[in-house]
Amino acid sequence: MTASLDQLRRCHVGVDLGAARTRVFVKGAGLVVDEPSVAAINTRTGSLIAVGEFAERMTGRTPSYIRVVRPVSGGTVVDIDMAQRMLSHLLDDKLRRTLRRKPRLRAAACTPHDADPLAQRATTETLIGLGARRVELVDTLIAAAVGCGLPVERPEATMILVCGAATTQVAVLSMGAIVTAVRIPVGGDAIDHAIVQLLRHQHELMLPSQSVRPLQLALSGNGLTARGPESTEIHGRDVATGLARSVQVRTASVREAIHTPLTTVLDGIGKVLRDCPPDLVADLADRGIMMVGGSALLPGLDQMLRDATGMPVHIAERPDVCSVLGLGAMLEGCIQPMQLDLLGS
């Protein structure tokens, strides 16, 4: 975390720019924006047509001159101008006027672990374009741990797994800092893509882009575990004829399809544990892993991690908004730094 708690308490607004969703927390008002990080533009005029939920519903349904774009990829702003326009329209007029009246508007933003200086600058420039005079950056891992109630300020090990759409971040925290961490370029989108490819190659079935997440369609109950249903019915479009068709998909084949992306995540967890001091690993054997992020809700994913690691695995109460709620808690001054008594004082 590059910003101190004292600096964060002076901030008025916190922003979590994710690849899947954008969330904004305003001090005193709480979570005011939770919308998809999507914008639709008219390529002929350059005008912005829609943002958020409405723009996402337009994906795959627009004429050629309307383009649906995602200005954030993997937690990094890839199009600063579009990100500014999207954020500005996601905030309603009343809130924009309130923020403009603050003469020294300060903002805080979540950034992925080990984000390079260029990515940090892109996030900073996005918020400065909205009127912020100063921008504080907070590591997503710290914010998510605070948001799900982990005792990050204590001299005890806590392990967190941030399951995002494009990346997965794993870290061990102690005494308010990151002991060891790794960012894996595999997220919920990779798991979804594996399911889509399975249906296309084995069943010659295409899923519409606006369908519910393919994994949640294909699985129910115990989902990815062997105790789940043997098969389930999937509706889609036939690759050859283009007509609507339904097929029965075996959940065992689904588990095989997502084995590769999940193995990469498990390798990342193993690397973090190998780099962690033995005393902290002993703490983790009892406390286990806390899962946050939108992809943490994939059915059966927690059980697969339990089986692979032998550690307890917990899912946060509101895993999708933990990062922005943790950022908000720091803005509101709900987190107190650990006080150390100096020897001889």
N, C-alpha and C positions, 0 to 999 in steps of 0.2 A: 504494500500500500504506500503510495507516494505522498499522500496527504495525511496530516495528523488529525486526531479527533477534534482538537481545538479549531483547526481550519475548517473542518466539515461542519461544525456547529454554526459557522457564519454563513453557510450556503443557504440559499432560498429554495432551490429546486434540484432534484436528483433525477438522472436519466439513465436508463438501461437500454442501450441500442443493441438488440439481438438480431441474429439472422432471421429468426422466425417472427418475433414480436418486439414492438417498441413500447416501453413503459415509462411513465413520468410520475414522479412523486413530488408534491409541492408541500413545503413545510406549513403545517397548520390545516392543510386540506386533505392530506393523504394521497392515495393512489388515484390520479385523475385521468390517466390515459393507459389503456392496455389494448393495443390494436396490432394487427399484422404489419410487418415492416414492408409494405407494398405500396406502390404508387402507379397510377395509370396516366400516361401523357399522350397528347395529340402530336404526332411527329410532324404534322404539316405546320402547325402554329406554335408548337412548343408549350402550349398551355397545359396546366395540370387539370385532369378531369376528375380523378377520385383518389382517395388514399384509404389505407386501413382495410377494414372488413369488406367494404364495397368494392375496392380495387382488387382484392384477392378473389372475389366471386367472378370478376371479369376475366380471370386467367383462362385462356383457351377459347374465349367466346367473343372476341373483338374483331372488327374489320382490320385490314392491314395497316391503316394509318394510326391505329391506337396501340400503343406498346405498354405492356405491364412490366415494370422494373422493380428490382429489389436493391436499394442503395446500400444495404448492409450485408456483408458476407462473412460468416465465421466470426461475428462479433466485431468486425472491422468495417469502418465506413469506406466504401469504394467509390462513392459519388457524393462529394461534399455538398454540391449545390442541390442535388435532388433530396438528399437527407435533410437539409435545412428547410426546403419547401414542404416536405412530408411532415416534419415535426411541427412546423408553423400551422399547417392545416389541421393536424391532430389536436392541437390546443384550441379550445373554443375562444371566441372573441373576448368574452369577459375575463378569462384567465390571461390572455395575451395583454390586455390593457392593464391588468393588475401587475404583471411582471414588468411591463414597460415603465410603470410609475416608480419602480425601485431604482434609485440613482446609481447604486453600485451593486447590480445584480450579480450574485455569485451562483455558480452551478457546480454540481458534482456529477461524475459519470463513471460507470463501470467499464473496465477494460480487461480483456483476457489476460491470463497469466503470461508473462514474458512477451507481451506485445511489443513490437519494435517501435522505435521513435517515430517512424513515419505513420504508423497506425495510431499512436497516441496523439500525434499532431492533427490527424484527420478528425478524430473525435473532438479535440479542443476547438478546431476551426469551425466545426459544425455548430457547436454551442455558442461560440463567439458571434457567429452570423445571426443568431437569434437574439442577441443583445446582452449576453453575459460578459461582464467585465473581467471576470476571473473564473477559471475552470480548474477544479481539483479532480484528480484521477484516483480511483480506488480499484484495487485488484478484485475481480469478480469472485474469486475464491473466498476472500475475507468477507465481502458483502453477503455472499450466499450463506456462509457459516453463521454470521450474525443473524441473518434473516430467519434461519431455521432453529435458532436458540441454542447453538452449540457454545460451550464455555470456552471460547477462543482465548480469553484473557488469562486463563489459569495455566499453571505449569503442568498440564496434562495433555496427552495426545488425543486429537480428534481427527478423523479422516473423513473427507468430503469428496463426493463424486458429482460434478456438475455436468449433467447430460444435456447438451444443447442440440440444436438442429444440425449444425455443421461440425462442431468439435465436442470433445469430451475432455474435461479437466479433472485431474485427480491430485489431491494434496493432503499432506499431514500438517496440521497446525498445532502450535503450542505457544503459550505466552504472547498471544496476539500477533504472531508472525508465522510465515510459511517456513516450515522446516525443510521440506522437499516437495516438489510438485512436477507434474508433466502435463503437457497439452497434446492430445491425440487428435489427428485430423479425421476422426470418424464420429458421427453423431446419428441422431434419429433419421436424418435424410438418407444416410447410407443403408440403414436397416430397411427403410421403406423401399429403396431402390432394389435391394436384394429380393424383396417380395415381388415387386413388379416384374423383375427379370424372370423369376420362377414361373409366374403365371403366363408370361409371354412365351417362354421356351417350352415348357412342359404342357401347357394347356391352350396355347395360341389365343390368349385372352388379354385384351388391353383394358386397363382401368382408366376411367375419366379422371382428369387432373383435379377436379373439384370433389372427388369422392372422399369419404372419411379415410383417415390414414389406413393404408393397405394392411398394416399389421393388426390394427384394431378390427378391421373387417374380417380378417382371416382367423382371428383367435378370439376366444371368449372363455370365461371361467378361469381356469388355471393357466390358460394361455400357452406359454412356451414350455411348460413342464410336461413330463410324460403322463401326469395324472389328468391332463386336460382332455377335451373332446378329440376323438380320432380324426374327424373330418368336419368341414363346415362348407356351406354353400356360398359361392362368390358370384356376383353379377358384374358383367362387363361387356365389352364389345369384341366380337370375333375378328381376329387379325385379317383373315382372308375375305370374309363376306361383308364385314362392317356392321353386321346385325347384332342386336342384343342377344347375349347367351349367358347361361349359368353353368357353373361347373362345381363339382365336389373336390375340395382341396384337402389333402391329408396334412394334418398339423405336424406330423413327423418330417415331411419334406420341407415344411416351413422352417422348422428348427435347424435342419441341415443347411438351408439357404442362408440363414443369418449367422451361421457359425463363424464365417470368416471375419465380418466386421466386429463381432463380439469377442473373438480371439484377440484382436488388436487391442480392445479395451482392457481385457484381462492381462495382456502383456504390460500395459501401462501401469496397472495396479501393482503387478509384480515388481516392476522397476522402482516404483515409489517405496514399496516395502523394503526392497534390498538396500536402498539409499538411506533408510531411516535408522536412527540409533536404536540399539536393541531394547533399551528401557522404554522407549515410546512404542515400539512394536508390542511389548507386553501389555501396555495400556489398551492398544487397539484390539487385542484378542478378546477383551471383555466388552469394549464399547462398540466395536464393529465399524461399519461404513454408513454414512448418511448420504442418501441420494437426493439430489435436487435437480431442478430443470424440467422442462416440459417432457423430455423423452424419458424421464424417470418413471412416468406413468405407463410405459409400454407393458402390457400384461405379461406377468411371469418373469420379467427381466430381473427383478430382485431375487427371485428364487434361483435363477441360473447363477447369479453372482454368489449366493450362499453356497451352492453346490460346488462351485469352482474354487472358492477361497477358503471355505470352512469357517468364515467369520460371520457374525450377525450383520444383517443388512436391513437398514430402516429407510423408509421413504418419508420425507418431510410432510407436514400437514398440508401446506400449500406449495408444492415443489416448484411450480412454474413461476411464482412471483417472489421467491425467497431473496433473490439478489436485490431487487429494487426495494423490498421491505427492509432488508438489512441496511441498505444505503439510507433509507428514510429514518431508520432508528438512530443512525449516527448523526443525521442532520438534526433530529429532534433532541439530541443529547441524552438518549436512553442508555448509551454504553459508556461506562466509566473505565478509564485506564487503570491498570493494576499499579498500586502504589508500592514501591520498594523502599524499605528503610535502609539508608546507607550505614555501613559499619562505622562506629565511632562517632555518629552524629547524636 
